[in-house]
Amino acid sequence: MKPMEHPKNMLWYLQEVQSETCQCGGWKRSSLSFCYSCFLRLPHELREALYRTMGHGFEEAYDAASKYLIEGEVKP
């Protein structure tokens, strides 16, 4: 799989993952995308997609998961 360019800086995603604050404001473990509660709210397909590596689909998966958690929907 070829690494994809993404409009957000890869450093931004790295900082989000390394942070101990989830987008909901709750605590999350550094190295995880979201806190456990938010992660459980995601559909199975999005949970699985968050295990992709940066440059190989993680960024898109993170954006889709964030959108789902905020808006309650996912659009391809």
C-alpha positions as CSV (number, residue, x, y, z in Angstrom):
1,M,0.0,0.0,0.0
2,K,1.4,3.4,-1.0
3,P,1.6,6.1,1.7
4,M,-1.0,8.8,1.1
5,E,-0.6,12.5,1.4
6,H,-3.1,14.1,3.8
7,P,-4.2,17.7,4.3
8,K,-3.4,17.6,8.1
9,N,0.3,17.4,9.1
10,M,1.3,13.9,10.2
11,L,2.8,15.5,13.3
12,W,-0.8,16.7,14.2
13,Y,-2.0,13.0,14.2
14,L,1.0,11.9,16.2
15,Q,0.4,14.5,18.8
16,E,-3.3,13.5,19.0
17,V,-2.3,9.8,19.6
18,Q,0.4,10.7,22.1
19,S,-1.9,13.0,24.1
20,E,-3.6,11.8,27.2
21,T,-6.8,13.8,26.5
22,C,-9.5,12.4,24.3
23,Q,-11.5,14.7,21.9
24,C,-14.4,14.4,24.4
25,G,-12.2,15.9,27.1
26,G,-11.8,12.7,29.0
27,W,-8.6,10.9,29.9
28,K,-7.2,8.4,27.4
29,R,-4.1,6.3,27.4
30,S,-1.2,7.8,25.4
31,S,-0.8,5.8,22.2
32,L,-4.5,5.2,21.8
33,S,-6.7,7.3,19.5
34,F,-9.7,7.7,21.8
35,C,-10.7,7.0,25.4
36,Y,-12.4,3.6,26.0
37,S,-15.9,5.1,26.1
38,C,-15.5,6.8,22.8
39,F,-13.8,3.8,21.2
40,L,-16.8,1.6,22.3
41,R,-19.2,4.0,20.6
42,L,-17.6,3.5,17.2
43,P,-18.9,0.9,14.8
44,H,-16.7,-2.2,14.4
45,E,-15.3,-1.1,11.0
46,L,-14.0,2.2,12.4
47,R,-12.5,0.5,15.4
48,E,-10.6,-1.9,13.1
49,A,-9.5,1.0,10.8
50,L,-7.8,2.8,13.7
51,Y,-5.2,0.0,13.8
52,R,-3.9,1.1,10.4
53,T,-0.5,2.8,10.4
54,M,0.1,6.5,9.7
55,G,0.5,7.1,6.1
56,H,-1.4,3.9,5.3
57,G,-5.0,4.9,6.2
58,F,-4.8,5.8,9.9
59,E,-5.4,9.5,9.2
60,E,-8.6,8.9,7.2
61,A,-9.8,6.4,9.8
62,Y,-9.1,8.9,12.6
63,D,-11.0,11.6,10.8
64,A,-13.9,9.3,10.1
65,A,-14.1,8.2,13.7
66,S,-13.9,11.8,14.9
67,K,-16.7,12.7,12.6
68,Y,-18.8,9.8,13.7
69,L,-18.3,10.7,17.4
70,I,-19.2,14.3,16.8
71,E,-22.0,14.0,14.2
72,G,-23.1,10.4,14.7
73,E,-22.6,9.5,11.1
74,V,-19.9,8.3,8.7
75,K,-19.8,9.2,5.0
76,P,-17.3,7.5,2.7
